[in-house]
């Protein structure tokens, strides 16, 4: 593959080419995942059918088969997770770099419209004056200290 054929970050900036990239990767990786899972199941079956080795404890052959075959299943899961991560990247990029500026501009526009329709805010009185407090309980709580 030449350098002209490789994907670059510039390609991933455009939604259409990013979708093409995702579909190409999916088409490449899904057959690999299927093949690895098939191979892992067959290998696990072969390993389970093998007889125990002399000196094994009961169940040790089954445990050995599981332990030896597990990396094949993990490899398939890791490649499958790579596909999930690509989809996640696509969604995060779209939300953070394509939708966020539009949403912020929309919010700014709505805020400006709302502010234009409202009358001026009422100014408060001098800050040195204390507003009259309403005594709803009378003198019942006068003896209590604050914070108690």
C-alpha positions in Angstrom: 0.0 0.0 0.0 1.4 3.4 -0.9 1.3 6.5 1.2 -1.4 7.9 -1.2 -3.7 4.9 -0.4 -3.5 5.3 3.4 -6.0 7.0 5.6 -5.0 10.3 7.1 -6.6 12.5 9.8 -7.7 14.8 7.1 -9.9 12.0 5.7 -11.5 11.5 9.1 -12.6 15.1 9.4 -15.4 14.7 6.8 -18.5 12.8 7.9 -18.8 11.0 4.6 -15.2 9.7 4.4 -15.4 8.9 8.1 -18.4 6.6 7.4 -16.6 5.0 4.5 -13.6 4.4 6.8 -15.8 2.8 9.4 -17.5 0.5 6.9 -14.1 -0.5 5.3 -12.7 -1.4 8.7 -15.9 -3.3 9.6 -15.6 -5.2 6.3 -12.0 -6.0 7.1 -12.3 -7.0 10.7 -15.6 -8.9 11.0 -14.4 -11.8 8.9 -11.3 -12.0 11.1 -13.4 -12.0 14.2 -15.7 -14.7 12.9 -12.7 -16.8 11.8 -10.9 -16.5 15.1 -14.1 -17.4 17.1 -14.6 -20.5 14.8 -11.0 -21.5 15.2 -11.1 -20.9 19.0 -14.3 -23.1 19.4 -12.7 -25.9 17.3 -9.4 -25.7 19.2 -11.2 -25.7 22.5 -13.2 -28.8 21.5 -10.0 -30.6 20.3 -8.2 -29.7 23.5 -11.1 -31.0 25.7 -11.1 -34.3 23.8 -7.4 -34.9 24.5 -6.8 -37.4 27.2 -5.3 -36.3 30.5 -1.6 -36.4 30.9 -0.2 -38.9 33.4 0.0 -37.3 36.8 -2.9 -35.0 36.3 -5.4 -34.3 39.1 -9.1 -34.8 38.3 -10.3 -31.9 36.1 -6.8 -30.6 35.4 -7.0 -31.6 31.7 -10.2 -29.6 31.3 -8.7 -26.6 33.1 -5.6 -26.8 30.9 -7.8 -26.9 27.7 -9.6 -23.8 28.9 -6.4 -22.0 29.8 -4.7 -22.8 26.5 -7.7 -21.9 24.4 -8.6 -18.7 26.2 -6.1 -16.4 24.3 -7.9 -17.2 21.0 -11.2 -16.1 22.4 -9.6 -13.0 23.8 -8.0 -12.2 20.4 -11.4 -12.3 18.8 -13.0 -10.2 21.6 -10.1 -7.6 21.3 -10.7 -7.2 17.5 -14.4 -7.0 18.1 -13.7 -4.3 20.8 -11.6 -2.4 18.2 -14.7 -2.1 16.0 -16.7 -0.8 19.0 -14.0 1.7 19.7 -14.1 2.9 16.0 -17.8 3.5 16.3 -17.3 5.3 19.6 -14.7 7.5 18.0 -17.1 8.4 15.2 -19.9 9.3 17.6 -17.6 11.3 19.9 -16.0 13.2 17.0 -19.4 14.0 15.6 -20.8 15.2 19.0 -17.7 17.2 20.0 -16.5 18.8 16.8 -19.5 18.9 14.4 -22.6 19.3 16.7 -21.1 21.3 19.6 -20.4 24.5 17.6 -23.9 24.3 16.1 -25.5 23.7 19.5 -23.5 26.6 21.1 -24.5 29.0 18.3 -28.2 27.9 18.7 -28.0 28.4 22.4 -26.4 31.8 22.0 -29.1 32.8 19.5 -31.9 31.7 21.8 -30.3 33.5 24.7 -30.0 36.7 22.7 -33.7 36.4 21.6 -34.8 35.8 25.2 -32.7 38.8 26.4 -34.1 41.1 23.8 -37.6 40.3 24.8 -37.1 40.9 28.5 -37.3 44.3 30.2 -34.3 45.7 32.0 -33.6 44.0 35.4 -34.8 45.9 38.5 -31.9 47.3 40.4 -31.6 46.5 44.1 -31.5 49.2 46.8 -28.4 50.2 48.6 -26.4 47.3 50.0 -26.0 48.7 53.5 -29.7 48.2 54.3 -30.9 45.0 55.8 -34.3 43.8 54.5 -37.0 43.3 57.2 -37.1 39.8 58.3 -40.5 38.1 58.7 -40.9 36.5 62.1 -42.8 33.4 61.5 -42.1 31.6 64.8 -42.2 34.6 67.2 -39.8 34.4 70.1 -39.8 30.6 70.4 -36.3 30.1 68.9 -34.7 33.3 70.2 -32.7 31.5 72.9 -31.1 29.1 70.4 -27.6 29.8 69.1 -26.9 29.7 65.5 -25.4 26.3 64.2 -26.7 24.3 67.2 
